[in-house]
Protein backbone atom coordinates (compact mmCIF):
# COMPACT_ATOMS: atom_id res chain seq x y z
CA UNK A 1 0.00 0.00 0.00
CA UNK A 2 1.26 3.47 -0.86
CA UNK A 3 0.43 6.53 1.22
CA UNK A 4 1.44 9.89 -0.23
CA UNK A 5 1.68 13.08 1.77
CA UNK A 6 1.56 16.42 -0.06
CA UNK A 7 2.64 19.22 2.25
CA UNK A 8 1.32 22.76 2.06
CA UNK A 9 3.75 25.59 2.99
CA UNK A 10 4.39 25.83 6.74
CA UNK A 11 2.66 28.68 8.56
CA UNK A 12 2.85 29.80 12.19
CA UNK A 13 4.85 26.82 13.38
CA UNK A 14 2.93 24.01 11.71
CA UNK A 15 2.33 22.27 8.41
CA UNK A 16 -0.87 20.86 6.92
CA UNK A 17 -0.72 18.11 4.29
CA UNK A 18 -3.17 16.27 2.08
CA UNK A 19 -2.88 12.49 2.51
CA UNK A 20 -3.73 9.97 -0.20
CA UNK A 21 -3.96 6.19 -0.03
CA UNK A 22 -3.22 5.15 -3.58
CA UNK A 23 -4.88 7.88 -5.65
CA UNK A 24 -7.73 8.55 -3.21
CA UNK A 25 -7.75 11.42 -0.72
CA UNK A 26 -7.82 9.97 2.81
CA UNK A 27 -7.33 12.80 5.32
CA UNK A 28 -5.07 15.68 6.28
CA UNK A 29 -2.01 15.58 8.51
CA UNK A 30 -0.75 18.26 10.86
CA UNK A 31 2.98 18.33 11.58
CA UNK A 32 5.49 20.72 13.06
CA UNK A 33 7.07 23.36 10.85
CA UNK A 34 9.18 22.16 7.92
CA UNK A 35 12.75 23.40 8.45
CA UNK A 36 14.54 20.94 6.16
CA UNK A 37 17.45 22.25 4.13
CA UNK A 38 18.10 19.89 1.23
CA UNK A 39 21.60 18.40 1.27
CA UNK A 40 22.27 19.57 4.84
CA UNK A 41 22.40 17.02 7.69
CA UNK A 42 19.29 16.89 9.90
CA UNK A 43 21.37 17.81 12.97
CA UNK A 44 22.04 21.24 11.46
CA UNK A 45 18.41 22.29 10.86
CA UNK A 46 16.32 20.27 13.33
CA UNK A 47 14.95 22.09 16.36
CA UNK A 48 13.82 19.27 18.68
CA UNK A 49 10.10 19.22 19.36
CA UNK A 50 9.24 21.82 16.70
CA UNK A 51 10.49 20.41 13.38
CA UNK A 52 8.73 18.20 10.83
CA UNK A 53 10.50 15.07 9.65
CA UNK A 54 12.45 15.20 6.37
CA UNK A 55 10.90 14.47 3.02
CA UNK A 56 11.36 10.86 1.99
CA UNK A 57 9.89 7.40 1.63
CA UNK A 58 9.33 5.49 4.85
CA UNK A 59 8.15 1.98 5.62
CA UNK A 60 5.15 1.89 7.97
CA UNK A 61 4.38 -0.91 10.41
CA UNK A 62 2.14 -1.22 13.42
CA UNK A 63 3.95 -1.70 16.73
CA UNK A 64 3.30 -1.16 20.42
CA UNK A 65 3.82 2.45 21.47
CA UNK A 66 5.50 2.72 24.85
CA UNK A 67 4.16 6.26 25.22
CA UNK A 68 0.52 5.55 24.27
CA UNK A 69 0.44 1.93 25.52
CA UNK A 70 -1.32 0.64 22.40
CA UNK A 71 -0.62 -0.50 18.87
CA UNK A 72 0.06 2.41 16.51
CA UNK A 73 1.61 3.01 13.06
CA UNK A 74 5.37 3.64 13.16
CA UNK A 75 7.55 5.17 10.41
CA UNK A 76 10.92 3.44 10.07
CA UNK A 77 14.39 4.88 9.45
CA UNK A 78 13.49 8.56 9.64
CA UNK A 79 16.84 10.41 9.54
CA UNK A 80 17.52 12.23 12.82
CA UNK A 81 14.30 11.02 14.48
CA UNK A 82 13.11 8.04 16.52
CA UNK A 83 9.62 6.84 17.33
CA UNK A 84 7.75 8.77 14.64
CA UNK A 85 4.14 7.68 14.80
CA UNK A 86 0.78 8.48 13.31
CA UNK A 87 -1.51 9.31 16.23
CA UNK A 88 -4.51 11.49 17.10
CA UNK A 89 -3.95 15.10 18.12
CA UNK A 90 -5.10 18.56 17.18
CA UNK A 91 -2.25 21.12 17.16
CA UNK A 92 1.52 21.27 16.72
CA UNK A 93 1.72 21.18 20.53
CA UNK A 94 0.53 17.54 20.34
CA UNK A 95 3.42 16.40 18.15
CA UNK A 96 7.19 16.02 18.42
CA UNK A 97 7.63 15.21 14.75
CA UNK A 98 4.71 12.78 14.58
CA UNK A 99 1.87 12.96 12.06
CA UNK A 100 -1.57 13.96 13.37
CA UNK A 101 -4.46 12.97 11.07
CA UNK A 102 -7.66 14.95 10.74
CA UNK A 103 -10.81 15.00 8.64
CA UNK A 104 -10.02 18.65 7.91
CA UNK A 105 -8.08 21.69 9.05
CA UNK A 106 -9.18 24.88 10.77
CA UNK A 107 -9.54 28.00 8.63
CA UNK A 108 -6.15 29.28 9.83
CA UNK A 109 -4.45 25.85 9.32
CA UNK A 110 -3.37 25.82 12.97
CA UNK A 111 -5.23 22.67 13.96
CA UNK A 112 -6.92 19.57 12.57
CA UNK A 113 -10.47 18.51 13.38
CA UNK A 114 -11.90 15.00 13.55
CA UNK A 115 -8.52 13.54 14.47
CA UNK A 116 -9.76 10.36 16.14
CA UNK A 117 -12.14 9.61 13.24
CA UNK A 118 -9.41 10.20 10.63
CA UNK A 119 -6.90 8.18 12.65
CA UNK A 120 -9.28 5.21 12.98
CA UNK A 121 -9.99 5.13 9.24
CA UNK A 122 -6.30 5.37 8.26
CA UNK A 123 -5.26 2.84 10.92
CA UNK A 124 -7.86 0.36 9.60
CA UNK A 125 -6.45 0.64 6.06
CA UNK A 126 -2.86 0.22 7.22
CA UNK A 127 -3.81 -2.74 9.42
CA UNK A 128 -5.78 -4.44 6.62
CA UNK A 129 -2.90 -4.05 4.16
CA UNK A 130 -0.38 -5.45 6.63
CA UNK A 131 -2.71 -8.34 7.51
CA UNK A 132 -2.97 -9.12 3.79
CA UNK A 133 0.82 -9.42 3.64
CA UNK A 134 1.38 -6.10 1.88
CA UNK A 135 4.14 -3.68 2.80
CA UNK A 136 2.98 -0.15 3.61
CA UNK A 137 5.07 2.79 2.45
CA UNK A 138 4.63 6.52 2.99
CA UNK A 139 6.10 9.08 0.61
CA UNK A 140 6.37 12.59 2.05
CA UNK A 141 6.89 15.29 -0.56
Secondary structure, DSSP 8 states (H G I E B T S, - for coil): -EEEEEE---BTTEEEEEEEETTEEEEEEEEEB----TTS-HHHH--TTSB---SEEEEEEEEEETTTTEEEEEE---TT-S--BB---SSGGG-SS-BEEESEE-TTSS-EESHHHHHHHHHHHHHHHHHTT--EEEEE-
